[in-house]
Amino acid sequence: MKQERNKVYVLVNADHNPDGTCRPRFITLEDGRKFEIDRLIHRCRAAATKVGGTGIRYTVSICGKQTYLFDEENGKWFVEFKTV
C-alpha cells in the first residue's frame, strides 16, 4: 500500500559558505519538533514528484533515515511528509 505524502514547509537552520554552497543543519516542523540533519548525502536540482514543486533537492539523513529536503530558492523549504 502506497503512503500519501504532503508538502510540509519547515524552518531550516543552515550554514552558508563563501563559495555559495549551503549546508542544512537542522529542520524544525510546524509543531516545534526540531531534528538534526545527520548527513548530507547529495544535492541537485530536481522536482518533488510526489507533492509538486521544484528547487534544490537535498538528500539527507535524519535520525538515520534518508529523506528529501527541498529549497525552493525563494526562502521557503519543504519536505515530503508521510501522512498516517
C-alpha beads as a LAMMPS data file, in Angstrom:
LAMMPS data file: protein, C-alpha beads

84 atoms
83 bonds

1 atom types
1 bond types

-500.0 500.0 xlo xhi
-500.0 500.0 ylo yhi
-500.0 500.0 zlo zhi

Masses

1 110.0

Atoms # bond

1 1 1 0.000 0.000 0.000
2 1 1 1.354 3.395 -1.024
3 1 1 1.635 6.083 1.631
4 1 1 0.285 9.526 0.844
5 1 1 2.650 12.460 1.193
6 1 1 2.043 16.152 1.814
7 1 1 4.231 19.165 1.164
8 1 1 5.159 20.473 4.612
9 1 1 7.081 23.733 4.901
10 1 1 9.803 23.694 7.553
11 1 1 12.193 26.099 9.231
12 1 1 15.795 25.300 8.250
13 1 1 18.980 26.293 10.038
14 1 1 21.834 26.147 7.540
15 1 1 25.437 27.185 7.031
16 1 1 26.006 29.404 4.002
17 1 1 29.572 29.170 2.751
18 1 1 31.674 31.814 0.956
19 1 1 31.712 29.649 -2.186
20 1 1 27.899 29.945 -2.414
21 1 1 27.044 26.459 -1.184
22 1 1 24.517 25.808 1.549
23 1 1 24.673 23.057 4.196
24 1 1 21.366 22.496 6.063
25 1 1 21.956 21.539 9.732
26 1 1 18.531 21.353 11.425
27 1 1 14.873 21.374 10.427
28 1 1 12.002 22.463 12.664
29 1 1 8.463 21.252 11.946
30 1 1 5.311 23.378 12.370
31 1 1 4.625 21.754 15.761
32 1 1 8.054 22.810 17.076
33 1 1 9.839 19.459 16.833
34 1 1 13.466 20.005 15.833
35 1 1 15.610 17.428 14.028
36 1 1 19.335 17.461 13.343
37 1 1 20.426 16.530 9.837
38 1 1 22.879 13.705 10.459
39 1 1 24.378 13.701 7.000
40 1 1 24.119 15.465 3.656
41 1 1 24.187 12.722 1.039
42 1 1 23.548 14.551 -2.248
43 1 1 22.420 17.899 -3.661
44 1 1 20.940 18.544 -7.125
45 1 1 18.221 20.494 -8.929
46 1 1 15.102 18.329 -9.076
47 1 1 11.315 18.199 -8.941
48 1 1 9.292 16.956 -5.999
49 1 1 7.314 14.405 -7.979
50 1 1 5.203 13.204 -5.025
51 1 1 3.930 16.618 -3.855
52 1 1 4.778 19.051 -6.653
53 1 1 7.322 21.834 -6.756
54 1 1 10.922 22.249 -7.838
55 1 1 14.185 23.560 -6.492
56 1 1 17.395 22.286 -4.995
57 1 1 16.798 18.794 -3.614
58 1 1 18.965 17.776 -0.684
59 1 1 19.124 14.067 0.040
60 1 1 19.724 13.988 3.787
61 1 1 19.775 11.561 6.674
62 1 1 17.641 12.474 9.703
63 1 1 17.544 10.096 12.680
64 1 1 19.257 7.527 10.458
65 1 1 16.559 7.668 7.750
66 1 1 17.105 9.033 4.262
67 1 1 14.693 11.727 3.072
68 1 1 14.491 14.690 0.705
69 1 1 14.598 18.341 1.765
70 1 1 13.761 20.918 -0.919
71 1 1 14.925 24.529 -1.153
72 1 1 12.502 26.420 -3.417
73 1 1 15.140 29.186 -3.674
74 1 1 12.644 31.826 -2.535
75 1 1 13.399 31.453 1.168
76 1 1 10.998 28.509 1.562
77 1 1 11.987 24.917 2.377
78 1 1 9.780 21.837 2.439
79 1 1 9.807 18.080 2.975
80 1 1 7.605 15.345 1.503
81 1 1 5.905 14.372 4.772
82 1 1 4.275 10.937 5.106
83 1 1 0.653 11.032 6.251
84 1 1 -0.569 8.418 8.724

Bonds

1 1 1 2
2 1 2 3
3 1 3 4
4 1 4 5
5 1 5 6
6 1 6 7
7 1 7 8
8 1 8 9
9 1 9 10
10 1 10 11
11 1 11 12
12 1 12 13
13 1 13 14
14 1 14 15
15 1 15 16
16 1 16 17
17 1 17 18
18 1 18 19
19 1 19 20
20 1 20 21
21 1 21 22
22 1 22 23
23 1 23 24
24 1 24 25
25 1 25 26
26 1 26 27
27 1 27 28
28 1 28 29
29 1 29 30
30 1 30 31
31 1 31 32
32 1 32 33
33 1 33 34
34 1 34 35
35 1 35 36
36 1 36 37
37 1 37 38
38 1 38 39
39 1 39 40
40 1 40 41
41 1 41 42
42 1 42 43
43 1 43 44
44 1 44 45
45 1 45 46
46 1 46 47
47 1 47 48
48 1 48 49
49 1 49 50
50 1 50 51
51 1 51 52
52 1 52 53
53 1 53 54
54 1 54 55
55 1 55 56
56 1 56 57
57 1 57 58
58 1 58 59
59 1 59 60
60 1 60 61
61 1 61 62
62 1 62 63
63 1 63 64
64 1 64 65
65 1 65 66
66 1 66 67
67 1 67 68
68 1 68 69
69 1 69 70
70 1 70 71
71 1 71 72
72 1 72 73
73 1 73 74
74 1 74 75
75 1 75 76
76 1 76 77
77 1 77 78
78 1 78 79
79 1 79 80
80 1 80 81
81 1 81 82
82 1 82 83
83 1 83 84
